[in-house]
Amino acid sequence: MADYDLTPDDGAPDETPERDDATDDMFGTPPESASVVKSPAPDALAGGGEAYQVLARKYRPRTFEDLIGQEAMVRTLTNAFASGRIAHAFMLTGVRGVGKTTTARLLARGLNFETDTVNRPSVDLSVDGRHCRAIIDGRHMDVLELDAASRTKVDEMRELLDGARYAPVEARYKVYVIDEVHMLSTASFNALLKTLEEPPPHVKFIFATTEIRKVPVTILSRCQRFDLRRVEPDVLVRHLQGVCAKENALVEEEGLALIARAAEGSVRDALSLLDQAIVQTERGQITPAETVRDMLGLADRAGTIALFEAVMKGDISAALKGFRTLYSFGADPVVALGDLLEHSHGAAVAKMLGPEALGLPRDQASRITAIGAEASAGSLSRVWQMLLKAHEEARRAPDPMAAVEMALIRLAYAADLPGPEEALKRLQSGEAIAGGAPSAPAPGPGGGARAVSGGYAQPSGSVAPVAQTAAKAILSTFQDVMGLIDSKRDITLKLDVERFVRLVDYKPGLITFEPAPGAPSNLTQRLTTKLREWTGDRWMAEIRGGGSETAYERERREEKAEREALESEPFVRSVLEAFPGTEIIAYRKRTMAAAEPAPDSDDEDGDEA
């Protein structure tokens, strides 16, 4: 069949329209009228044609200078790149959101940086190189970014390492970025060892992990390690202020401080929280700190400081009412305990360094400093320990509010109790231990009530002092104590005291000694507990150096002196010299029989007579 040319003879193009605009199309849709305006896309209504990008991605650092809080790492990398001493493997570790993956991508760009004028690795990424855009978009064939959580099998690691033998296609280096490297299996780590120790010259490894302790030391020893630091709150606040200025967002500085504190040094967490805080109010309005606090579920700092003041004063009623007020405003009980922990730490720091070390507003810093000035360092330390235990209990309790209230009761009860040193001094001087113990009811006429002094129950009247005085009079020396232990037939305690107690000083009720090497850790507790049980009196033991020898050491010394005296006897020495090699294995002391009285001389004379 012949081909026919359908072009008109005059050579002019055919201007006949494909379809008539006045007719419907084949699906029956009427023609689009010029007066009909298409509705804009949702993103166009929001003010842009592109989809919204969250702040954590929009403000991801594009150069090493953009990294905040990691000046030490940037300085080390800058000097290494300038001198050409570039490691073949890097290990980046730190908490979430401090820039591990971002730093890995920046390293990949720096290793393969190339422009018309620069043809060597560089950390100056202010101008994009030939490969920078592809690496940023994650589509460069020589930069492989992998997630170890999804490639844990050893076969996948071997397949990856097989490709490392081949030279890069476009870039200078073939870079392997392995995120969360601690998720690899043991077999995968073993398969990686040889290649990581002697890699091809065109291969670079960059690892990132949040669990550095889970990475084998054999891997760590083959990498140049960088510990990315948490970003300080003041640095993070300045960064958030810059982001707000670029976004035309208005957030109170105190609100930004709350976000920085809640982020715990993570820049990504801070930007995510800022993204959420900006939309709490209408466009153009300022987001107040109270709104940010409600968004984060935090308690009012002024309220938690007042709660801490009530606890340190021992005012249980005010502490419970204050906590319930915070709880009614939506404060998380566990977060409230965390604030109390922060206040106890701040009070201790302010006691040593002053209110300027707290980094808080002046009125809040002065209140916390006043608490630290009134309390002793030992009291603040005990409050910290009790709060730390209460925080863990509240996290695990089925009812966190009840757990926090019980913790506040314990804290207020023990707030004004004296420390161990002060209590010991008062006991030695015979004073009563005043403190948080509730006062006992007055004794009734029957005389059967018991008076409470310092939290310890004592019989009313003078029976207890008389009994204690008698017990102390019986045990007037340390030998009397040894005799009491022997009479109670506590063989284990007797042997430990004889072997490990080097007596320094002894007073009835207080034993000062130096423990000999190898002494049991619970010897002091066992000794004082048994003496308290046997005598009904309180006993203390104080550890101090400069003690004399133990009973066991004294016995061994005396035995050695007796053996030396025996061997120095002329008869014994002659026997040892007559029989070479002879040694004294054991010896006994012979008790001499009492000499019989001599007969009376008068009787003898009488007999003779």
Legacy VTK file of the C-alpha trace (Angstrom):
# vtk DataFile Version 3.0
C-alpha trace
ASCII
DATASET POLYDATA
POINTS 609 float
0.000 0.000 0.000
1.409 3.388 -1.035
1.962 6.215 1.388
0.053 9.410 0.684
1.126 12.886 1.662
-1.811 14.660 3.316
-0.097 18.042 3.440
-1.929 20.729 1.436
-0.381 21.597 -1.856
0.279 25.220 -0.894
2.502 24.097 1.948
0.626 26.129 4.596
0.052 24.412 7.936
-3.398 23.200 8.774
-4.945 25.750 11.204
-8.107 23.760 11.826
-8.635 23.487 15.609
-8.599 20.028 17.135
-11.962 20.558 18.896
-14.627 23.164 19.049
-14.617 25.060 22.359
-18.357 25.437 22.120
-18.990 21.699 22.261
-18.728 19.202 25.062
-15.855 16.798 25.169
-16.219 13.066 24.793
-17.031 12.686 28.531
-19.793 15.283 28.433
-17.896 17.912 30.397
-18.909 21.436 29.358
-16.143 23.758 28.202
-14.355 25.731 30.859
-15.599 29.276 30.999
-13.206 32.120 31.246
-15.186 33.488 34.172
-14.673 30.363 36.298
-11.680 30.681 38.645
-10.059 27.555 39.991
-9.919 27.318 43.771
-6.366 27.590 45.057
-4.639 24.668 46.672
-4.575 24.518 50.460
-0.872 25.371 50.517
-1.538 28.396 48.337
-4.078 29.576 50.877
-1.414 29.257 53.545
0.742 31.747 51.687
2.960 29.540 49.551
2.772 27.159 46.674
4.947 24.542 48.324
4.118 22.222 51.227
5.003 23.548 54.661
8.378 22.424 55.970
8.823 22.102 59.719
11.403 24.294 61.418
13.626 21.356 62.370
14.144 20.597 58.651
13.998 24.149 57.345
16.795 25.355 59.622
18.994 22.284 59.454
22.633 23.480 59.280
24.004 23.767 55.731
27.587 24.588 56.760
29.865 23.773 59.658
29.488 27.351 60.893
25.766 26.754 61.359
26.383 24.027 63.939
25.723 25.497 67.380
27.406 24.283 70.545
29.930 22.040 68.719
32.843 24.455 68.362
35.432 21.916 69.583
34.500 19.373 66.907
34.407 22.008 64.155
37.839 23.290 65.186
39.321 19.767 65.117
37.857 18.981 61.689
38.976 22.331 60.284
42.577 21.729 61.342
42.491 18.120 60.098
41.198 19.119 56.657
43.676 21.991 56.405
46.650 19.746 57.203
45.417 16.783 55.153
45.275 14.460 58.198
41.794 13.124 57.481
40.770 9.888 59.166
39.205 7.056 57.179
36.398 6.495 59.726
34.489 8.859 62.001
32.280 7.981 64.979
29.738 10.642 65.972
27.937 10.155 69.263
25.591 12.220 71.407
21.991 12.530 72.541
19.187 12.886 70.037
18.905 16.113 68.134
22.423 17.531 68.628
23.398 17.168 64.951
24.958 13.733 64.397
23.280 12.980 61.053
23.656 16.604 59.938
27.375 16.516 60.751
27.721 13.248 58.821
26.169 14.835 55.721
28.372 17.890 56.097
31.418 15.626 56.339
30.330 13.790 53.181
30.019 17.144 51.374
33.373 18.333 52.708
35.175 15.159 51.678
33.817 15.412 48.129
33.878 19.201 47.830
34.825 20.336 44.348
34.397 23.589 42.446
36.073 25.229 39.474
38.760 26.617 41.768
38.862 24.093 44.641
39.731 20.455 44.070
40.444 19.134 47.560
38.488 18.312 50.740
37.306 21.443 52.512
35.115 22.441 55.430
34.239 25.787 53.822
30.810 24.926 52.431
29.526 28.470 52.051
29.374 27.879 48.293
27.812 24.699 46.916
30.145 22.437 45.017
29.412 20.121 42.138
28.198 17.307 44.371
26.680 19.260 47.268
23.112 19.487 45.980
22.946 15.784 45.162
24.351 14.863 48.573
21.871 17.154 50.358
18.974 15.630 48.422
20.240 12.107 49.155
20.590 11.071 45.499
24.358 10.969 45.039
25.481 7.523 43.955
28.818 7.710 45.786
27.364 8.748 49.161
25.307 5.936 50.685
23.291 6.847 53.768
22.061 3.718 55.543
19.980 2.949 58.617
21.592 0.203 60.664
18.243 -0.675 62.221
16.984 -1.957 58.856
20.266 -3.574 57.738
21.301 -5.656 60.724
21.969 -8.931 58.884
25.506 -9.984 58.110
24.644 -10.766 54.473
23.583 -7.167 53.924
26.827 -5.934 55.454
28.876 -8.244 53.200
26.982 -6.985 50.149
27.729 -3.436 51.231
31.417 -4.129 51.700
31.669 -5.864 48.331
30.720 -2.572 46.696
33.424 -0.751 48.645
36.094 -2.384 46.497
35.093 -0.393 43.443
36.143 3.185 42.850
33.611 6.012 43.097
31.727 6.943 39.946
31.743 10.741 40.155
33.061 12.016 43.467
36.468 11.872 45.115
35.489 9.381 47.841
32.860 6.744 48.261
31.301 7.656 51.621
29.233 5.265 53.729
27.068 7.022 56.341
25.623 4.449 58.774
23.142 5.907 61.252
22.380 4.208 64.607
25.329 1.887 64.076
24.831 0.277 67.495
21.831 -1.596 66.031
24.094 -3.814 63.901
24.380 -7.441 64.942
27.589 -8.930 66.310
28.191 -10.809 63.066
27.787 -7.576 61.079
30.325 -5.821 63.310
32.767 -8.695 62.826
32.285 -8.568 59.060
33.034 -4.832 59.144
36.232 -5.108 61.169
38.762 -5.983 58.444
37.492 -3.447 55.930
37.332 -0.771 58.627
40.920 -1.450 59.684
42.401 -1.376 56.155
39.869 0.287 53.866
40.560 1.147 50.217
41.965 4.670 49.810
38.787 5.859 48.112
36.414 4.809 50.955
35.363 6.791 54.040
33.064 5.587 56.823
30.934 7.892 58.986
29.029 6.299 61.877
26.430 7.925 64.116
24.953 6.511 67.315
23.159 7.526 70.495
24.323 4.388 72.362
28.097 4.508 72.194
28.454 1.854 74.902
26.751 -0.716 72.680
29.383 -0.313 69.965
32.227 -2.862 70.329
35.557 -1.418 71.382
37.151 -3.098 68.356
35.070 -0.769 66.168
35.687 2.300 68.324
39.450 1.816 68.267
39.412 2.041 64.458
37.458 5.317 64.314
38.084 8.948 65.130
35.482 9.676 67.771
33.604 12.945 68.276
31.259 13.420 71.233
28.675 16.022 70.285
27.738 18.029 73.358
24.321 19.029 74.585
23.582 22.613 73.647
23.516 24.937 76.663
20.136 26.582 77.393
21.378 30.157 76.863
22.883 29.218 73.483
19.681 27.447 72.525
17.560 30.473 73.506
19.634 32.737 71.253
19.215 30.281 68.391
15.444 30.172 68.916
15.324 33.960 68.959
17.059 34.042 65.581
14.597 31.521 64.154
11.649 33.551 65.474
13.048 36.674 63.808
13.314 34.889 60.472
9.808 33.460 60.798
8.274 36.753 61.990
7.032 34.899 65.071
6.628 36.481 68.504
7.318 34.352 71.592
8.192 35.707 75.026
11.768 35.197 76.113
10.646 33.297 79.195
8.655 30.985 76.932
11.771 30.354 74.841
13.663 29.574 78.060
10.994 27.022 78.960
11.335 25.418 75.525
15.131 25.307 75.846
14.869 23.675 79.261
12.334 21.107 78.036
14.518 20.260 75.017
17.346 19.094 77.333
20.086 20.242 74.968
18.498 18.892 71.775
18.233 21.466 68.978
15.737 19.368 67.016
13.457 18.990 70.035
13.660 22.728 70.686
12.706 23.606 67.095
9.846 21.109 67.141
8.496 22.643 70.356
8.937 26.138 68.926
6.981 25.062 65.855
4.176 24.020 68.158
4.371 27.158 70.301
4.122 29.551 67.346
0.663 28.273 66.383
-0.702 28.640 69.913
-1.824 32.190 69.088
-3.096 34.050 66.031
-0.682 35.385 63.449
0.998 38.556 64.664
0.223 37.994 68.334
2.771 37.294 71.047
2.808 33.778 72.505
3.028 34.299 76.294
5.109 32.144 78.597
1.973 30.868 80.351
0.719 29.431 77.061
4.057 27.723 76.457
4.009 26.354 80.000
0.520 24.931 79.502
1.579 23.446 76.173
4.538 21.692 77.784
2.544 20.574 80.818
4.961 22.294 83.190
4.211 23.652 86.620
4.605 27.335 87.308
8.169 27.919 88.505
7.041 30.408 91.127
4.553 27.835 92.413
7.178 25.070 92.609
9.579 27.408 94.438
6.832 28.156 96.980
6.246 24.418 97.286
9.961 23.860 97.894
9.974 26.582 100.545
7.072 24.921 102.363
8.830 21.551 102.249
12.093 22.946 103.619
10.192 24.693 106.448
8.472 21.430 107.367
4.997 22.887 106.695
3.196 19.757 105.534
-0.195 21.431 105.193
1.112 24.250 102.975
3.136 21.786 100.875
0.130 19.558 100.154
-2.137 22.521 99.366
0.476 24.017 97.069
0.964 20.766 95.190
-2.766 20.230 94.765
-3.077 23.753 93.369
-0.379 23.008 90.803
-2.044 19.694 89.975
-5.402 21.407 89.417
-3.728 23.719 86.895
-2.602 20.669 84.887
0.932 20.137 86.181
2.299 16.626 85.782
3.219 15.174 89.230
6.453 13.679 87.917
7.413 16.991 86.294
6.668 18.795 89.569
9.076 16.465 91.373
11.636 17.166 88.676
11.263 20.879 89.386
11.812 20.231 93.106
14.963 18.304 92.229
16.128 21.267 90.183
15.411 23.651 93.067
17.326 21.513 95.580
20.289 21.421 93.216
20.005 25.167 92.654
19.896 25.865 96.386
23.067 23.819 96.938
24.865 25.518 94.031
23.764 28.989 95.129
25.029 28.226 98.635
28.509 27.696 97.209
28.661 30.008 94.175
25.976 32.629 94.730
22.701 33.400 92.934
24.440 34.386 89.679
25.308 30.736 89.023
21.633 29.745 88.695
20.843 31.614 85.479
17.308 32.454 86.679
15.386 35.713 87.008
16.522 37.819 89.934
13.494 37.256 92.163
13.489 33.488 91.661
17.250 33.224 92.148
17.054 35.215 95.386
14.329 32.947 96.797
16.272 29.781 96.028
19.467 31.339 97.402
17.644 32.176 100.637
16.587 28.538 100.992
20.174 27.395 100.499
21.472 29.911 103.036
19.113 28.678 105.774
19.684 24.941 105.168
22.907 23.071 105.739
24.742 21.292 102.945
23.941 17.954 104.559
20.212 18.751 104.659
20.183 19.750 100.993
22.026 16.572 100.126
19.486 14.427 102.023
16.588 16.281 100.357
18.154 15.583 96.971
18.449 11.876 97.720
14.869 11.638 98.962
13.550 13.550 95.939
15.519 11.337 93.601
13.991 8.222 95.143
10.527 9.816 95.119
10.890 10.702 91.427
11.514 7.057 90.550
8.621 5.935 92.765
6.229 8.423 91.142
7.157 7.209 87.660
6.293 3.635 88.579
3.346 4.259 90.900
-0.199 3.522 89.661
-1.271 6.892 91.090
1.581 9.407 90.645
-0.294 12.120 92.549
-0.575 9.962 95.680
3.107 9.007 95.390
4.122 12.669 95.231
1.980 13.595 98.232
3.530 10.805 100.311
6.977 12.009 99.238
6.135 15.568 100.308
5.034 14.298 103.716
8.311 12.421 104.149
10.310 15.454 103.059
8.493 17.883 105.330
8.811 15.461 108.260
12.554 15.041 107.793
13.368 18.599 106.708
14.476 19.879 110.124
15.938 16.674 111.504
19.624 17.064 112.462
22.318 15.340 110.499
24.177 12.263 111.775
27.111 14.313 113.054
24.928 16.750 114.944
22.775 13.935 116.307
25.895 12.148 117.578
27.102 15.271 119.361
23.732 15.742 121.012
23.631 12.115 122.110
27.108 12.346 123.611
26.194 15.518 125.480
22.894 14.036 126.664
20.707 16.524 124.787
17.394 15.615 123.206
17.263 15.360 119.423
14.758 17.993 118.376
13.425 17.640 114.875
10.525 16.687 112.736
9.234 13.975 115.030
5.739 14.798 116.245
5.390 15.517 119.879
3.849 12.724 121.912
0.678 13.197 123.933
1.083 14.075 127.562
1.338 11.089 129.888
-1.864 10.133 131.634
-2.331 9.680 135.322
-1.820 5.938 135.075
1.871 6.384 134.434
1.859 3.912 131.553
2.523 6.510 128.819
5.908 6.830 127.168
7.602 10.129 126.455
9.219 10.667 123.069
12.514 12.512 122.825
14.208 12.908 119.483
12.027 10.313 117.798
13.025 7.504 120.149
10.600 6.157 122.737
11.797 6.035 126.304
10.029 4.914 129.462
8.758 7.842 131.472
10.431 8.701 134.744
14.030 7.991 135.690
14.068 4.253 135.024
15.778 4.517 131.637
18.635 6.812 132.770
19.330 4.574 135.760
19.393 1.454 133.577
21.663 3.128 131.032
24.035 4.332 133.741
24.213 0.842 135.208
24.905 -0.708 131.811
27.689 1.763 131.127
29.198 1.192 134.582
29.389 -2.558 133.925
31.157 -2.045 130.579
33.701 0.452 131.876
36.556 -0.900 129.713
36.844 -2.486 126.302
37.842 -5.751 127.945
34.422 -5.753 129.597
32.879 -5.445 126.126
34.919 -8.458 124.972
33.788 -10.359 128.038
30.132 -9.532 127.269
30.517 -10.778 123.676
32.119 -13.967 124.995
29.340 -14.503 127.538
26.706 -14.117 124.807
28.517 -16.833 122.801
28.538 -14.808 119.557
31.612 -16.566 118.167
31.612 -14.832 114.771
31.458 -11.350 116.257
34.097 -12.238 118.842
36.543 -13.486 116.205
35.969 -10.426 114.000
36.493 -8.011 116.905
39.666 -9.824 117.997
41.100 -9.884 114.463
40.065 -6.525 112.987
39.461 -3.963 115.787
42.487 -1.782 116.524
41.268 0.223 119.489
41.935 3.988 119.476
39.733 5.141 122.336
36.917 3.743 124.425
34.142 5.444 126.325
30.969 3.734 127.502
28.622 4.158 124.538
31.353 5.147 122.026
34.037 2.881 120.580
36.706 4.531 118.414
38.847 2.119 116.444
40.841 1.619 113.259
39.735 -1.391 111.173
42.518 -3.780 110.278
43.013 -4.812 106.626
40.353 -7.281 105.512
37.765 -6.163 108.066
34.128 -6.923 107.123
32.240 -3.899 105.825
29.382 -4.468 108.281
31.522 -4.942 111.394
30.608 -1.515 112.838
26.897 -2.071 112.341
26.975 -5.583 113.803
28.961 -4.492 116.864
26.759 -1.491 117.733
23.540 -3.388 117.029
24.486 -6.281 119.306
25.640 -3.994 122.106
22.395 -2.003 121.856
20.427 -5.252 121.962
22.306 -6.649 124.954
22.523 -3.474 127.043
19.387 -1.583 125.978
21.520 1.500 125.425
22.593 3.375 122.289
26.144 2.611 121.123
28.190 4.419 118.517
31.341 3.364 116.678
33.725 5.876 115.107
36.378 5.007 112.521
39.699 6.786 112.981
43.330 6.076 112.247
46.142 5.532 114.719
44.751 2.492 116.499
46.744 0.015 118.531
47.146 -3.624 117.650
44.215 -6.006 117.649
43.840 -8.762 120.217
44.838 -11.307 117.573
47.931 -9.298 116.624
48.876 -8.894 120.293
48.499 -12.633 120.863
50.661 -13.411 117.820
53.319 -10.935 119.017
53.417 -12.405 122.515
53.592 -15.923 121.108
56.488 -14.940 118.868
58.324 -13.378 121.823
57.849 -16.541 123.902
59.150 -18.702 121.045
62.210 -16.511 120.644
62.832 -16.643 124.403
62.487 -20.447 124.329
64.901 -20.798 121.428
67.420 -18.627 123.276
67.545 -21.040 126.250
71.006 -22.705 126.398
69.665 -26.261 126.590
67.214 -25.785 123.708
69.851 -24.025 121.590
72.315 -26.878 122.177
69.696 -29.414 121.093
68.934 -27.467 117.898
72.667 -27.222 117.125
73.253 -30.934 117.810
70.472 -31.935 115.408
70.637 -29.704 112.312
67.291 -29.127 110.651
65.363 -29.530 113.864
62.617 -27.010 114.501
60.178 -26.449 117.330
56.701 -27.295 116.090
54.770 -26.744 119.312
55.383 -26.286 122.977
53.307 -26.256 126.166
53.657 -24.368 129.387
53.939 -26.750 132.344
52.092 -25.722 135.472
54.386 -26.094 138.468
52.844 -27.971 141.435
52.680 -26.010 144.631
55.521 -26.928 146.926
54.516 -28.829 150.045
55.161 -26.972 153.309
58.365 -27.959 155.069
57.959 -29.941 158.306
58.114 -27.973 161.518
61.630 -27.864 162.960
60.333 -28.281 166.475
58.749 -31.581 165.498
61.974 -32.766 163.975
63.848 -31.893 167.091
61.299 -33.704 169.109
61.671 -36.774 166.951
65.373 -36.696 167.321
64.955 -36.365 170.985
LINES 1 610
609 0 1 2 3 4 5 6 7 8 9 10 11 12 13 14 15 16 17 18 19 20 21 22 23 24 25 26 27 28 29 30 31 32 33 34 35 36 37 38 39 40 41 42 43 44 45 46 47 48 49 50 51 52 53 54 55 56 57 58 59 60 61 62 63 64 65 66 67 68 69 70 71 72 73 74 75 76 77 78 79 80 81 82 83 84 85 86 87 88 89 90 91 92 93 94 95 96 97 98 99 100 101 102 103 104 105 106 107 108 109 110 111 112 113 114 115 116 117 118 119 120 121 122 123 124 125 126 127 128 129 130 131 132 133 134 135 136 137 138 139 140 141 142 143 144 145 146 147 148 149 150 151 152 153 154 155 156 157 158 159 160 161 162 163 164 165 166 167 168 169 170 171 172 173 174 175 176 177 178 179 180 181 182 183 184 185 186 187 188 189 190 191 192 193 194 195 196 197 198 199 200 201 202 203 204 205 206 207 208 209 210 211 212 213 214 215 216 217 218 219 220 221 222 223 224 225 226 227 228 229 230 231 232 233 234 235 236 237 238 239 240 241 242 243 244 245 246 247 248 249 250 251 252 253 254 255 256 257 258 259 260 261 262 263 264 265 266 267 268 269 270 271 272 273 274 275 276 277 278 279 280 281 282 283 284 285 286 287 288 289 290 291 292 293 294 295 296 297 298 299 300 301 302 303 304 305 306 307 308 309 310 311 312 313 314 315 316 317 318 319 320 321 322 323 324 325 326 327 328 329 330 331 332 333 334 335 336 337 338 339 340 341 342 343 344 345 346 347 348 349 350 351 352 353 354 355 356 357 358 359 360 361 362 363 364 365 366 367 368 369 370 371 372 373 374 375 376 377 378 379 380 381 382 383 384 385 386 387 388 389 390 391 392 393 394 395 396 397 398 399 400 401 402 403 404 405 406 407 408 409 410 411 412 413 414 415 416 417 418 419 420 421 422 423 424 425 426 427 428 429 430 431 432 433 434 435 436 437 438 439 440 441 442 443 444 445 446 447 448 449 450 451 452 453 454 455 456 457 458 459 460 461 462 463 464 465 466 467 468 469 470 471 472 473 474 475 476 477 478 479 480 481 482 483 484 485 486 487 488 489 490 491 492 493 494 495 496 497 498 499 500 501 502 503 504 505 506 507 508 509 510 511 512 513 514 515 516 517 518 519 520 521 522 523 524 525 526 527 528 529 530 531 532 533 534 535 536 537 538 539 540 541 542 543 544 545 546 547 548 549 550 551 552 553 554 555 556 557 558 559 560 561 562 563 564 565 566 567 568 569 570 571 572 573 574 575 576 577 578 579 580 581 582 583 584 585 586 587 588 589 590 591 592 593 594 595 596 597 598 599 600 601 602 603 604 605 606 607 608
